[in-house]
Amino acid sequence: MRFLSSRLVRRAFVALASLVVLLLLVVWIVGTVVLPSGPPDVEDSQLHAMSAAFGGDPAVSPERYEEWELTSFYLLMRDGVEIAVDLWLPGPLEDGVTLPAVVFPTRYWRRWETRFVSWGDRPWSMDRLLLSRGYAVIKTDARGSGASFGSRPYPWSPDEVSDYEEVVDWVITQPWSDGNVGVQGTSYGGTAAEFIAGLNHPAVRAAAVEFSLYDVYRDIAFPGGVLNEWFVSRWGMFNAALDAGTVPEVIGLLGKALVRGPAPVEYRWTPGGLAPLPDDGRPALQKAIAQHAANVNIEDAARRVAFRDQIAGPAGVSTDDFSPHAFHERAGPTDTAIISIAGWYDGAYARAALERFRQVPGADTCIVGAWNHGGRKGVDPFEPRNAEATPSRAVQRLAVLRFFDYHLKGQGTEPPKGLSYEIMGAGAWQHSATWPPAGSTMQAYHLWAGNRLVPQPDESLDGFDSFTPDLTHGSGPNARWRTQLGQDDVFYTGLTDAPGLLSFSSEPLETPMRIAGDPQLRLFVAADREDFAVYVYLEAVDPEGQRHYVTEGSLRAVCRGDGATPAFTSDAASSVIPGEVMEMTVPLLPVAMQIPAGYRLRLSLAGADSDYFARHPAQGPVTLTVHRSQMRPSALVLPLVAPHKMAHE
């Protein structure tokens, strides 16, 4: 019996060891595919896809290098804080050869240290594309994150932005630098790149700002004046794990097993050259991580404010103090050329890109596709779920490379200025000098009796509709607000099937409808409480009853401003008097979509999105009364463009 038990134990051990070896082999194979080490292939079909969607020539700079070298070091800032820097140089470089550089700022670890596999030492896809074309690549951990020293009072602080400026100053003094610098980033890094562009540093000639916010308050923290609880809480926990040098739970068990933490730094930059750090930089890494304990808890700070001008106690600033839109206003015009890339259903970041395009003079190249956060998934609701992005993420990168080629190298023709945007439901790309596109007109669909949406209301049917919203209603686990952390697909199921919603539907469309712009809901409403919020969902319903999400919007009543234009400052807050009818205009997020003939429009009003946003009122129910009459014309207002006017402008 004892012999049998020993044999079973040995067999179990062998089986487990074999499984581990097999798993590592699979991981290695997948890693080789996901994170290859050589230059990326650029196909003619990709170049033509770039040109077809975004305009311009189907060309980028030729491949020049197949190898590159990494050097990691600490760079001393003006206040004594050391910032972790990775320098990737293509090679071998001949004597006298100089290169433009692209700086990637991040607070999500500039590089991983991995176990069992060498993924952490490989450059990412965009890095390899740039390196193979003759660019230097510089990656930095923001102060208070990764392997950098210091602490973080709030995102994109003046000290953090000044650090990036000093990194640029260092770059242009190097013997391999030709003095031309670009900056690039996605999400947090995209916002950091925009701050660098706003500095108007003479060496920073171009910036690629991808899938990132423009107005901190409206785009991510408080859309519609309501705290984005889900994101703020989970982003805070995600960052706390990273700043402690640990792998966040969202990475999963396999990721936690393979990733040790942020990569340590091997050298310290000194006037006399690189000085090796003891023990491969691990003691320095631990000292840096210890300083991160002083980082401010962003969720705690966010919960202390309600308006964009209020000071969050722990941070000591308002959201506008670290928002790109306000930074541009303070800093003035920049000579840095900016390309913005965004996805229609990436939270509110399509609005961010379009506002940047409209307001920042140098940000006159903008691309918005039917993409999720990061641009890897296609989110057109008329297409299958979990589809790959079209054009692919690889093609999007080529558009950025072409932009850098022109602005940093002076190669090729200038990429088209203006807006390139995808019309969901049509699979077509359009080009415009403005947003909304020229020729768009605003069409009102009135909320009317019998839960109808009508272009021309019948005066004899003036009235109102009262309902008690279900304050547990949510938009589901795949809504646009979740993709910003997990880069998931975006789709809505059963969005307006729940009780406690008020819905209105149009007659079937006689001809296809093209929406391109910023819809809004003009609402005349009364409430029996002093605080509430309205959530608006627009869908297209096919003849069989299947619903296709179009867009959404939200607004807290105290942020209704003058009724026509919302206001989000404390001095503009408008109190709610129970029983009194008020006007509020709810902005819906921008969209471009073609809805087929025979479909109906469906507009639904809710009082909560409990899956993501804070509840108003915090306790108890609220009853809303929506008025619809000639005197109080509640209406959905859509920006429409005739199909024949949607040609390239």
Number of C-alpha atoms within 10 A of each C-alpha: 6 7 8 9 10 11 12 12 12 12 12 12 12 12 12 12 12 12 12 12 12 12 13 15 13 12 16 17 13 12 15 14 10 12 18 17 19 17 21 17 10 15 10 11 11 19 18 17 18 24 18 16 21 29 20 18 17 18 19 21 18 10 16 14 21 17 15 20 12 14 14 22 24 27 22 18 16 11 9 10 18 22 28 30 28 22 17 21 23 22 16 11 14 8 8 7 10 18 21 23 30 27 26 25 30 25 22 19 23 23 24 21 17 19 14 11 16 15 22 20 15 17 21 15 18 18 21 25 23 27 28 24 21 24 28 25 25 24 22 30 25 31 29 26 31 31 35 32 27 25 22 24 19 21 20 22 17 12 16 23 20 17 25 25 19 14 21 24 16 12 24 18 11 11 13 19 18 18 21 21 29 28 30 28 21 23 20 20 24 26 27 29 29 31 28 25 29 25 20 17 16 13 18 29 21 28 31 32 31 30 31 33 30 27 27 23 25 22 19 23 21 26 20 27 24 24 23 23 20 16 20 22 17 14 16 17 17 19 20 21 14 21 30 20 23 18 24 19 12 12 13 10 11 10 14 17 13 20 20 16 23 27 24 25 24 22 21 20 16 12 6 6 9 15 14 14 17 11 9 13 20 16 14 20 21 15 14 28 25 17 19 24 16 13 19 18 19 22 17 16 19 23 15 13 18 19 23 22 17 16 19 19 14 16 19 12 17 21 24 18 20 19 20 21 21 16 18 19 12 10 12 13 14 20 17 25 20 29 29 26 28 31 29 29 31 29 25 28 30 29 26 24 29 25 17 26 24 17 14 17 15 20 28 21 23 27 25 27 28 28 30 29 29 22 27 22 24 25 29 29 19 16 12 10 14 14 14 16 20 22 21 18 16 21 23 23 17 23 26 23 21 24 28 31 24 17 23 24 18 11 14 16 15 14 21 17 17 20 25 22 25 26 23 24 19 15 14 14 20 19 22 18 17 14 17 22 20 13 11 19 17 16 14 21 24 24 30 28 19 11 16 19 24 19 17 10 19 12 11 9 13 16 14 17 16 14 17 17 20 19 21 13 19 19 20 18 16 14 21 25 24 22 20 22 15 12 17 22 23 25 20 17 15 10 18 23 10 12 11 17 20 20 20 20 22 21 14 16 14 11 11 14 17 24 26 25 23 20 25 23 23 22 25 22 23 20 23 16 17 15 18 22 22 22 19 24 20 24 22 25 21 17 12 7 10 12 23 23 18 25 21 23 21 26 24 22 29 21 27 25 19 15 18 14 12 23 20 22 15 15 9 15 17 17 13 19 14 13 15 11 17 19 20 25 24 28 21 26 21 26 27 27 24 23 25 19 14 15 25 22 22 23 24 19 22 26 31 26 21 17 18 22 20 18 19 21 16 10 8 8 15 20 17 22 18 22 24 24 20 14 9 19 20 25 22 25 20 21 22 23 22 15 12 6 12 20 11 11 13
